[in-house]
Structure formats: C-alpha cells, structure tokens
C-alpha cells in the first residue's frame, strides 16, 4: 500500500499481503523466519506459532511453563492484569470496552476465581489502556476520529470522488435507507449526509420501540433523490448507509406532516 499509486499518498506503511497463508509460511520456515509471536485462531488451539517456538514453550503442558513465559523472547503479549509476559488466551474473557479477547495469565485468572483479586472494569486490553479508552462511548468516539482522519487524507489525495447521481426515470422522491447506526444516528447527522431531506420516518420495532437502523425519507426533488441514491454504500458513523428508491404505495398518506425536518 505504501507504493500503490492509488494509496501511497495516504502514508500507510508496512502493509503487505502474505501469499498462501500463515500456516504454509510456518511449514516453509519452522524456525519462524520473519514471524514474531503467535497467530490467534478461532478454534481449540487458541493460537499457533512456528514449530520451533511451540516446542520451546512446551505445548504439552496445559498452560506452558510460567518461567519460560517470563523469559522467552518469542512471547510478545502480556497479562492485562499484572503485565507479566503472557500469550495464552483462557476463560473466554474479553476487554470490557472494545470486546477483543483478553490475555490473562494463569495466576491472575485463578486469583479472580478464588475471589482474591477481581478482574474488574479497570482491566482492559493494552490498546484501550494506551488510548485511554474507558467505555464503549470512548471507543466509538475514537473510531469516528480515526475514520474522519482517514477520509480527510483520502479526500486530499483525490481518492474520494464525488458520487454520480443515479438514474431516476420515474422521478421518485421517496427513499428507503438501511444499515444505519441504530445507537448514534440523529436527524442532524442524517441531514449532513442528505441536506435535501424534507421528511423522515424512522423505522422502529413495534414491541420495543427501538430504532432499527432504517428509515423512509422524502427528498425535496427527484434530482436530490437521485444524488442520494448515487451515494448508496458510503460510510456514515462507520457503517455503509444504503439508499434505494421506494415510491409510496398509496395505502397511507405520504409524507406524514409530523415527520417534517430541516429547512423545508
């Protein structure tokens, strides 16, 4: 990505594609080659490493040898509770802010089970600690900051091209929007994406009343509707927002007067 003409201006460094996969690389280079640490897996192994590294860490033992864990240079991770070198996932615990699997050593896990030291909300993954992420709200704010910074660089590099208006031969002005962030989407945010909306009807669950991430909107003109459909798939609040034409079926009055928004 650092040399590709389409992305080199984004200043993304050190991203490569490994042909044939990690498992084959370990077979070709049993001592690890350029590989460092272990590869997380989604099966009972939890993680696997080059054969030489696995042998050095005594994989026959359930948790490995604690002393080897502390002194083996191949161990890149550390326990989130006590910072001891550790690279084995156990207990299915996840970081309470970002949700990634937690690295908790045998001693800290047992202390939690015995009630000696609880793994409370202060125990977070290394990245959340480094970025001072203390809640899911902080995480969403950080993600939006990073997305905004990326889009700004991409726009400066000319990679974000203006969307072309979609064909609208039937002159439809009502759209159906879906895949929106059902926790953070608001009228104002939607209006930033589609400034020519005149009415919004949010789709909610009939029983709970919760927003389902979908809505029907009326656009000021067929041309505005065509421009909106042309942006279908663009990221809004980190999700791909999709817009399709959906003219009224005549069964209900459209648009409802109470759904009026914006400058119209």
ZATI-953534 format. One record per atom (N, C-alpha, C, O): z, y, x. Coordinates in steps of 0.1 Angstrom, whole numbers, plus 5000, padded with zeros to 4 digits. Example, Ala and Ser with C-alpha at 12.3 -4.5 7.8 and 13.67 -1.06 7.14 Angstrom:
2
507849435132 507849555123 507849675132 508549675142 507149785128 507149895137 507950005129 508050115134 
END
This chain:
264
500049885008 500050005000 500050135009 499650235004 500550115021 500550235030 499150275034 498950395038 498150185034 496850215039 495750215027 494650265030 496050165016 495150165005 494850305001 495750384998 493550345000 493150484996 493750524983 494050644981 493950434974 494450464961 495950494960 496450564951 496750454970 498150464970 498750524983 499950554983 497950544993 498550585006 499250715006 500250745013 498750804997 499450934996 500750934989 501451034989 501150824983 502550814977 503550784987 504750784984 503250765000 504150745011 505050615008 506250625011 504450515003 505250385001 504950305013 503850265016 506050265020 505950195033 506550055032 507450025024 505949965040 506549835042 506349745030 507149655028 505249755022 505049665011 503849585014 502749635016 503949455014 502949355017 502849245007 503849225000 501749175007 501649054998 501648935007 500948925016 502548835004 502648715011 501748605005 502048564994 500748575012 499848475007 500448335006 501148295016 500248254995 500748114994 502248104991 502647994988 502948214991 504348204987 505348174998 505048135009 506648194994 507748185003 507948045008 508248015019 507847944998 508147805001 507247755012 507647685021 505947785011 504947745021 505247815035 505047745045 505747935034 506048005047 507147935054 507147915066 508147885046 509247815052 508847685059 509347645069 507847625052 507347495058 506547525070 506547445080 505847635071 505047665083 505947715094 505647685106 507047775091 507947835101 509347785097 510147865092 509747665100 511047605097 512247685103 513347675098 511947755114 513047835120 513147975113 514048055117 512248005104 512348125097 511248235100 510948315091 510648225112 509648325115 510248465114 511248495121 509548545107 510048685105 510948695093 511448805090 511248585086 512048585074 513548605078 514048545088 514248695071 515648715073 516348685060 515948725049 517548625061 518348595049 517848485041 517148395046 518148485027 517748375018 516948435007 516948555004 516248345000 515448374988 516148334976 516448214974 516548424967 517148394954 516248314945 515048344944 516748204939 515948124930 516648124916 517848154915 515948074906 516448074893 516747924888 516547894877 517147844898 517447704895 518747674901 519547764905 519147544902 520447504906 520647524921 521847524926 519647554928 519747584943 520447724945 521147744954 520247814935 520647954936 519948034946 519548144944 519747974958 519048044969 518547934979 519147824980 517447964986 517047874996 516547955008 516148065007 516647885020 516247955033 515447855041 515247745037 514947905052 514247815061 515147695065 516347715066 514547585068 515347465071 516347485082 517447435081 516047555093 516947575104 518147655099 519247625104 517947745091 519047835086 519947745076 521147755077 519347665068 520047585059 520947485066 522147465063 520347425077 521147335085 522347395092 523347335093 522047515097 523147585104 524347625095 525447635100 524047635082 525147675073 525747565066 526447575056 525347435070 525947315064 525847315049 526847325042 524547295044 524347295030 524947175023 524947175010 525447075030 526046955023 527346995016 527746925007 528047095021 529247135015 528947225003 527947305003 529847224993 529547294981 529447444983 528547514978 530347494991 530347644994 530047675008 530047795012 529647575016 529447605030 530747635038 531847625032 530647655050 531847675058 532147825059 531247905063 533347865055 533648005054 533548075067 533148195069 533948005078 533948065091 532548085096 532248195102 531647995093 530248005096 529648125088 528848205094 530048145076 529548255068 529948385074 529148485074 531048395080 531548525086 530848555099 530748675103 530348455106 529848475119 528348455121 527748485131 527748395110 526348355111 525548485109 525648545098 524648525118 523848645117 522848635106 522348735101 522548515101 521548495090 522048545077 521348565067 523448555075 524048605063 523848755062 524548825069 523048795053 522748945051 523649005040 523849125040 524048925030 524848975019 526248985022 526748935033 527049035013 528449045015 529149035001 528549074991 530348995001 531148984989 531349124983 531749214990 531049144970 531249274964 532649314962 532949424960 533549214963 535049244961 535749274974 536549364975 535349204985 536149214998 535249255009 535749275020 533949255008 532949295018 532749195029 532149215039 533349075027 533148965037 531748915036 531148905025 531048885048 529748825047 529648705038 530448615039 528648715029 528548605019 527148615012 526648715010 526648495010 525248485004 525148384993 523948334990 526248334987 526148234977 526548284964 527648344962 525648274954 526048314940 526848204933 526548084935 527848244926 528748154919 529348214906 529448334906 529648134897 530348184885 529548264875 530048304864 528248284877 527348354868 527848494865 527448544854 528548554873 529048694871 527848784875 527148764884 527748894867 526748994870 527349134872 528449164867 526749224879 527149354881 527249424867 526249414859 528349484864 528649534850 527849664847 527849704836 527149714857 526349834855 524849814854 524249854845 524349734864 522949704864 522549564860 521349544857 523449474860 523249344855 522649244864 522349124860 522549274877 522049174887 523149074890 524349114889 522848954894 523848854898 524748904909 524248974918 526048874908 526948924918 527248824929 527248704927 527448884941 527848804952 529348814953 529848914957 530048704950 531548704950 531948584959 531448464955 532648604969 533048494978 534048394971 534548424960 534148274977 535048174971 536448224969 537048194959 537048294979 538448334979 538648434967 539648424960 537748534966 537848634956 537648574942 538348614932 536748484941 536448424928 537748344923 538148344912 538348264933 539448194930 540648284926 541448244917 540848394933 541848484931 541748544916 542748564910 540548564912 540248614898 540648504888 541248534878 540248384891 540548274882 542048254881 542548214870 542748274892 544248244892 545048374887 546248364886 544348484884 544948604879 545648684890 546448774888 545348654903 545948724914 545248854917 545848954920 543848864915 543148984916 541948984907 541048894909 541849064897 540849064887 539549134892 539549234899 538449074889 537149134892 536849234881 536049194871 537349354882 537149454871 535949534872 535049494880 535749644865 534549724865 534349794878 533249844880 535349804886 535149864899 534349784909 533849834919 534249654906 533449564914 532049564910 531649504900 531249634918 529849654915 528949604926 529449584937 527649594924 526749554934 526649664945 526949774942 526149624956 526049714968 525249844964 525549954968 524149824957 523249934954 523850034945 523750154946 524549974934 525250064925 526350144932 526650264928 527050084941 528150154949 527450264957 527950374958 526350224964 525650324973 525150444965 525250554970 524650424953 524150524945 525150584935 524750674927 526350544936 527450594927 527150574913 527350664904 526550454909 526250414895 527550354890 527950244894 528150414880 529350364874 529250314860 530250264854 528150334854 527950294840 526450274837 525650314845 526150214825 524750194822 524050334819 522850344822 524850434815 524250564813 523850624826 522750684827 524650604837 524350654850 523050584855 522150644861 522950454852 521850374856 520550424850 519550444857 520550444837 519350494830 518950634835 517750664837 519950724838 519650854844 518950844858 518050914861 519450744866 518950724879 517450674878 516650714885 517250574869 515950524867 514950634863 513850634868 515350714853 514450824849 514250924860 513050974861 515150954869 514951034880 513950974890 513051044895 514050844892 513150784901 511750774895 510750794902 511650744882 510350744876 509650884876 508450894879 510450984874 509951124874 509451154888 508351224889 510251114898 509751154912 508451074915 507651134922 508350954911 507150874914 505950934906 504950954912 506150974894 505051024886 504651164892 503451194892 505551244897 505251364903 504451344916 503451424918 504751254924 503951224936 502651174932 501551204938 502551084922 501251024918 500351134912 499151134914 500951234905 500151344899 499651434910 498451474910 500451454920 500051544931 498951474939 498051544945 498951344940 497851264947 496651244938 495651184943 496651294926 495551274917 495351144911 494251104907 496451064911 496350924906 496650914891 496350814884 497251024885 497551024871 496451104864 496551224863 495351044860 494251114854 494551144839 495151054832 494051254834 494251284820 493651174811 492551134814 494351144801 493751034792 492651094784 492651204780 491651004782 490551044773 490851014759 491450914756 490351104750 490651084736 489950954731 488750924735 490550884722 490050764717 489050794705 489250904699 488150714703 487250734691 487950734678 488850654676 487650824669 488350834656 487350864645 487350964639 486350764643 485250794633 485750814619 485050884611 486850754615 487450774602 488350894600 488850914589 488450974611 489251094610 490651064606 491251144598 491250964611 492650924607 493651024614 493451054626 494651054607 495751144613 497051074614 498051124620 497250954607 498550884608 498450784619 497550704620 499550774627 499650674638 500850594637 501850634630 500750474642 501950384643 502250374658 501450334666 503550404661 504050404675 504950284677 505750254668 504850214688 505750104690 506150094705 505550154714 507250004708 507749984721 508450104727 508450124739 509050184719 509850294723 511250254727 511750154723 511850334736 513250314740 514150334727 514250454723 514750234722 515450244709 516850304711 517550324701 517250334723 518550394725 518450544729 519350624726 517350584735 517350724741 516250804735 516150924737 515350744727 514250824721 514750924711 515650894703 514251054712 514651154702 513351224697 512251204703 513551314687 512451394683 511851484694 510651484696 512751544702 512251634713 511451554723 510451604728 511951434727 511251364737 509851314732 508851324739 509851274719 508551234714 507551354713 506351334715 508151474709 507251584708 506751634722 505651694723 507451604733 506951634746 505751554749 504751594755 505751424744 504651334747 503451374737 502251364741 503751404725 502751434714 503151564708 503751564697 502751674713 503151804708 502551844694 503051934688 501551764690 500851804677 501351714666 500651704656 502551654667 503051574656 503651674646 504251774649 503351644633 503851724622 504951654614 505851724609 504951524614 505951444607 506251314614 505351254620 507551274614 507951154620 508851074610 509751124604 508450944609 509350854601 509750734610 508950654614 510950734614 511450634624 511650504616 512150504605 511250394622 511450264616 512750204620 513150194631 513650174609 514950124612 515149994605 514449954595 516149914610 516449784604 517149814590 517949894589 516649734580 517149764566 518649734565 519249804557 519149634572 520549604571 521449694579 522449744575 521149704592 522049774601 521749924602 522550004606 520449964599 520150104600 519750144614 519550254617 519750044623 519450074637 517950104640 517150034634 517650194648 516250224652 515650114659 516250054668 514450074655 513749954660 512749984671 512049894676 512750114676 511750144686 510350164681 509450164689 510150194668 508850214662 508950324653 509950364648 507750384650 507750504641 506350524636 505350474642 506250584624 504950634619 504950784621 505950854618 503850844625 503750984627 502451044621 501450974621 502551164617 501351234612 501051344623 501851414627 499751344626 499251434636 498551554629 498151544618 498551664636 498051794630 496551784626 496151834616 495851714635 494351704632 493951564637 494651494644 492751524632 492151394637 491951394653 492051294659 491651514658 491451524672 492751504680 492751444691 493851554674 495151534681 495551384680 496151334689 495151324669 495451174668 494651104678 495151004684 493451134680 492551074690 493151084704 493050994712 493651204707 494251224720 495451144722 495651084733 496251134712 497451054713 497150904715 497750834723 496250854707 495850714709 495250684723 495350584729 494550794728 494050784742 495050764752 494750714763 496350804749 497450794759 498150664757 499150634765 497750574748 498450454745 498750374758 497850344765 499950334760 500350254771 501050334782 501550274792 501050464781 501650544791 503250524790 503750504779 503850544802 505350524802 506050644796 505750764800 506950624787 507850724782 509350664782 509550564776 510250724790 511550674792 511550534798 512350444795 510550514807 510450384814 509850274806 509750164811 509350294794 508650194786 507250234782 506950354781 506350134781 504950164777 504950194762 505150104754 504650314759 504550354745 503150334739 502150384745 503050254729 501650224723 501450304710 502350304702 500250354709 499950424697 498650374691 497650354698 498650344678 497450294671 497150364658 498150414652 495950374654 495650434641 496250344630 496050224630 496850404620 497350334608 497250424596 498250494593 496150434589 496050534578 496950484567 497250374565 497350584558 498250544547 497550444537 496350454536 498350364531 497750254522 497750304508 497250234499 498150424505 498150474492 499250434483 499350494472 500150344487 501250304479 502350404478 503050414468 502550474489 503650574490 503050714493 501950724499 503750814490 503350954493 503450974508 504550944514 502451014514 502451044529 501851174532 500851214526 502551254541 503851224547 504951274539 504851364531 506151214540 507351254533 507751394537 507751424549 507951484528 508351624532 509551624541 509651714549 510451534539 511751534547 511551494562 512451504570 510351454565 510051404579 509351504587 508951474599 509251634582 508651734590 509351764603 510551774603 508651784613 509251824626 508351924633 507251964629 508851974644 508152064653 507752194647 508452254639 506652254652 506252384649 505452394636 505152504632 505152284630 504352284618 505152294605 504552294594 
END
